[in-house]
Amino acid sequence: MEASNYVKYTEALSWAVSTMTGSSYGDVTPRSFPEVCLSLVIYIVGACILAKVFGDFASLMYLLSIEKTQERYFKFYFDKPIEINWNRLKNSARLITYQKASLSLLESITV
């Protein structure tokens, strides 16, 4: 008795998935059609769980690297004492004073 195409394709898919996931060594194989379907579901669920674990681990590593980068950036730019250039401030104040004086002088001349 020959199996139907549905059974053949299901067994072929089960073989392909078990080969790709590396979860079957060939020593124990499903014999009946329900066993093949169940093993196929188990292979796919196992691969999804493994992908979730590796994805979470990669995400954690990425977040830790971002945190370290932000910490280095903060220390480099913001963890320094503030240096005030008093001479520059005095020069700016003088310039403002001169501008006010020249404006008032111009106003007095034009009136």
Backbone bond lengths (Angstrom), bond angles and torsions (degrees), N, CA, C in turn:
res aa  C-N    CA-C-N  psi(-1)  N-CA   C-N-CA  omega(-1)  CA-C   N-CA-C  phi
1 M - - - 1.440 - - 1.533 109.02 -
2 E 1.298 115.94 127.79 1.448 121.06 -176.93 1.523 109.47 -94.43
3 A 1.347 115.82 140.79 1.456 120.83 179.98 1.527 110.11 -74.96
4 S 1.314 114.70 153.90 1.462 119.14 179.63 1.532 110.18 -73.87
5 N 1.304 115.45 165.37 1.470 120.31 178.64 1.527 111.61 -61.23
6 Y 1.321 117.72 -34.70 1.462 122.17 179.15 1.521 110.33 -59.91
7 V 1.321 116.71 -45.43 1.466 121.54 179.80 1.527 109.43 -67.26
8 K 1.319 118.19 -43.12 1.466 121.05 -179.63 1.537 111.60 -61.70
9 Y 1.317 115.63 -44.95 1.463 118.76 -179.39 1.528 111.54 -68.76
10 T 1.305 117.30 -34.98 1.465 120.15 177.08 1.520 110.71 -66.12
11 E 1.328 117.30 -42.43 1.464 120.64 177.67 1.533 110.80 -66.28
12 A 1.328 116.77 -38.04 1.466 120.04 178.03 1.531 110.64 -65.75
13 L 1.329 116.45 -41.46 1.459 120.20 177.61 1.525 110.86 -64.74
14 S 1.316 116.41 -40.27 1.461 120.46 178.15 1.521 110.43 -62.79
15 W 1.340 116.84 -42.37 1.462 120.12 177.89 1.533 110.72 -62.96
16 A 1.336 117.13 -43.69 1.466 120.83 -178.45 1.522 111.39 -64.71
17 V 1.321 116.30 -44.51 1.467 119.62 -179.41 1.521 110.90 -67.09
18 S 1.319 118.26 -41.31 1.471 120.23 178.95 1.522 110.87 -65.95
19 T 1.331 117.56 -32.77 1.465 120.57 177.42 1.528 110.68 -71.33
20 M 1.335 117.15 -43.01 1.465 120.28 -178.99 1.525 112.08 -68.97
21 T 1.318 117.85 -38.34 1.466 119.70 -178.56 1.523 112.01 -81.40
22 G 1.308 117.58 -15.92 1.453 120.53 178.72 1.515 112.51 70.23
23 S 1.305 118.02 24.40 1.457 120.57 -175.88 1.526 113.39 -100.39
24 S 1.310 117.96 2.27 1.461 120.52 179.57 1.520 108.65 -129.53
25 Y 1.308 116.29 130.48 1.458 120.95 -178.74 1.522 111.76 -102.82
26 G 1.331 117.76 -4.17 1.447 120.71 177.71 1.514 114.35 91.68
27 D 1.324 117.63 -8.69 1.458 119.10 -179.82 1.526 111.72 -77.78
28 V 1.315 117.38 -32.03 1.461 121.99 175.91 1.521 106.52 -123.14
29 T 1.304 116.65 118.53 1.456 120.76 -177.93 1.517 109.98 -124.91
30 P 1.322 117.24 148.04 1.461 119.24 176.40 1.526 110.30 -70.05
31 R 1.325 116.62 138.97 1.465 120.48 -175.36 1.532 112.70 -101.68
32 S 1.300 116.75 -41.65 1.465 119.26 -176.32 1.532 109.96 -101.13
33 F 1.312 115.22 168.00 1.467 120.67 -178.32 1.526 112.43 -62.00
34 P 1.349 120.42 -43.45 1.467 119.03 177.37 1.529 112.60 -63.19
35 E 1.338 117.29 -34.95 1.465 119.78 177.30 1.535 110.77 -65.85
36 V 1.311 116.31 -39.17 1.467 120.44 178.22 1.523 110.09 -63.43
37 C 1.328 117.00 -44.42 1.474 120.53 179.30 1.520 111.11 -63.95
38 L 1.329 116.89 -43.41 1.462 120.35 179.66 1.530 110.97 -64.62
39 S 1.322 116.54 -43.09 1.467 118.91 179.53 1.529 110.87 -64.48
40 L 1.323 116.49 -36.63 1.463 120.42 177.64 1.524 111.00 -61.94
41 V 1.322 116.76 -44.22 1.467 121.13 178.29 1.525 110.18 -64.27
42 I 1.330 117.02 -42.38 1.472 120.42 -179.51 1.531 110.52 -65.03
43 Y 1.328 118.13 -40.81 1.464 120.79 177.79 1.522 110.84 -59.85
44 I 1.316 116.62 -46.56 1.464 120.62 -176.93 1.522 111.45 -67.41
45 V 1.334 116.94 -42.27 1.472 120.19 178.27 1.536 110.05 -63.98
46 G 1.321 117.18 -42.35 1.468 120.77 178.52 1.520 111.82 -62.17
47 A 1.324 116.77 -41.54 1.469 120.19 178.73 1.526 110.88 -65.53
48 C 1.337 116.86 -38.21 1.469 119.93 178.45 1.525 111.38 -66.75
49 I 1.321 117.03 -40.70 1.472 120.16 178.40 1.528 109.77 -64.19
50 L 1.320 116.56 -43.39 1.464 120.13 178.58 1.525 111.20 -63.02
51 A 1.318 117.25 -40.98 1.470 120.59 177.91 1.526 110.81 -64.05
52 K 1.326 117.81 -38.84 1.470 121.90 178.23 1.529 110.52 -63.63
53 V 1.326 116.99 -43.41 1.472 120.53 -179.83 1.526 110.37 -63.71
54 F 1.334 116.74 -47.59 1.466 119.32 179.40 1.526 111.80 -65.59
55 G 1.312 117.68 -37.04 1.461 120.92 177.30 1.515 112.37 -64.31
56 D 1.341 116.36 -43.11 1.464 119.82 177.49 1.520 111.49 -64.30
57 F 1.328 116.75 -39.50 1.461 120.12 178.54 1.529 110.89 -64.44
58 A 1.322 116.67 -43.70 1.471 120.39 178.85 1.526 110.53 -64.29
59 S 1.323 117.50 -39.08 1.463 121.37 178.26 1.527 110.88 -64.87
60 L 1.308 116.34 -40.72 1.467 120.52 178.04 1.523 110.75 -63.07
61 M 1.325 116.73 -44.21 1.465 119.93 178.81 1.529 110.91 -62.55
62 Y 1.319 116.87 -39.73 1.468 120.95 178.55 1.527 110.75 -63.91
63 L 1.323 116.87 -45.72 1.465 119.77 -179.71 1.521 111.57 -63.90
64 L 1.328 117.51 -38.26 1.464 120.09 177.68 1.522 110.93 -66.02
65 S 1.320 117.59 -38.37 1.464 119.11 179.17 1.525 110.81 -68.68
66 I 1.330 117.40 -37.38 1.468 120.86 176.75 1.528 109.71 -64.19
67 E 1.330 116.58 -41.63 1.465 120.33 -179.91 1.521 110.43 -62.91
68 K 1.332 117.48 -42.63 1.463 120.61 178.55 1.525 111.03 -64.26
69 T 1.328 116.72 -40.64 1.462 120.63 179.18 1.519 110.74 -63.71
70 Q 1.332 117.06 -43.96 1.460 120.06 178.48 1.521 111.34 -65.03
71 E 1.329 116.61 -36.73 1.464 120.20 179.10 1.520 110.34 -65.41
72 R 1.347 117.53 -43.17 1.465 120.46 177.73 1.523 111.25 -64.40
73 Y 1.326 117.04 -40.85 1.458 121.73 179.06 1.533 110.02 -62.10
74 F 1.328 116.64 -46.08 1.456 120.52 -179.14 1.520 110.64 -62.44
75 K 1.335 117.61 -44.72 1.456 120.20 -179.55 1.519 111.30 -64.03
76 F 1.336 117.11 -37.97 1.456 120.09 -177.51 1.520 111.59 -69.72
77 Y 1.325 117.59 -41.40 1.460 120.03 -173.16 1.528 114.62 -97.51
78 F 1.312 118.25 -30.63 1.458 119.52 -170.56 1.524 114.39 -116.44
79 D 1.309 118.23 -7.64 1.450 119.78 -176.59 1.527 111.42 -96.26
80 K 1.322 117.24 20.36 1.455 121.80 179.79 1.525 108.84 -103.14
81 P 1.331 117.06 151.04 1.471 117.55 173.65 1.527 110.06 -67.45
82 I 1.288 115.40 148.28 1.460 120.50 -179.62 1.524 109.23 -77.16
83 E 1.303 116.06 125.50 1.460 121.06 179.27 1.529 108.36 -103.30
84 I 1.308 115.61 124.05 1.463 120.09 -179.54 1.517 108.12 -107.88
85 N 1.306 116.22 126.87 1.456 121.92 177.33 1.532 107.40 -90.34
86 W 1.330 114.95 96.05 1.464 120.08 -174.34 1.522 111.77 -66.72
87 N 1.321 116.83 -34.62 1.472 119.38 179.75 1.522 110.56 -63.80
88 R 1.288 116.72 -40.65 1.460 120.14 178.86 1.519 110.76 -64.45
89 L 1.335 116.73 -39.82 1.465 120.19 177.57 1.533 111.11 -64.87
90 K 1.339 116.36 -41.10 1.466 119.44 178.71 1.525 111.06 -63.66
91 N 1.343 115.86 -41.84 1.465 119.48 178.41 1.513 111.06 -63.78
92 S 1.319 117.63 -38.73 1.464 120.57 177.94 1.520 110.62 -65.24
93 A 1.325 116.94 -40.15 1.460 120.36 178.82 1.534 110.38 -65.67
94 R 1.316 117.03 -40.04 1.463 119.97 177.53 1.520 111.02 -62.76
95 L 1.325 116.33 -42.78 1.453 120.56 -179.70 1.529 110.54 -61.40
96 I 1.312 116.63 -42.70 1.466 120.10 178.41 1.532 110.09 -63.42
97 T 1.331 116.40 -41.44 1.465 120.42 178.89 1.529 110.58 -62.86
98 Y 1.326 117.84 -43.71 1.463 121.09 178.27 1.518 111.57 -62.62
99 Q 1.336 116.24 -40.32 1.460 119.50 179.55 1.528 110.67 -64.27
100 K 1.328 116.63 -42.40 1.470 119.63 178.60 1.526 110.55 -64.16
101 A 1.318 116.47 -41.39 1.463 120.25 -179.53 1.523 110.67 -65.38
102 S 1.324 116.79 -42.47 1.465 118.09 -179.43 1.522 110.82 -69.29
103 L 1.316 119.04 -34.26 1.461 121.05 176.06 1.529 111.11 -64.87
104 S 1.330 116.09 -43.54 1.467 118.27 179.60 1.533 110.78 -67.05
105 L 1.349 117.47 -34.10 1.451 121.25 177.68 1.536 110.01 -66.14
106 L 1.334 116.13 -42.32 1.465 119.93 178.21 1.529 111.22 -65.01
107 E 1.325 117.01 -38.67 1.455 120.10 178.91 1.525 111.15 -65.31
108 S 1.326 117.02 -38.94 1.461 119.78 -179.56 1.525 111.66 -70.15
109 I 1.331 116.73 -30.96 1.476 120.02 179.67 1.523 110.54 -73.66
110 T 1.290 116.78 -40.72 1.460 120.03 -175.83 1.514 112.97 -74.33
111 V 1.282 118.34 -19.63 1.477 120.39 -177.15 1.488 111.24 -80.39
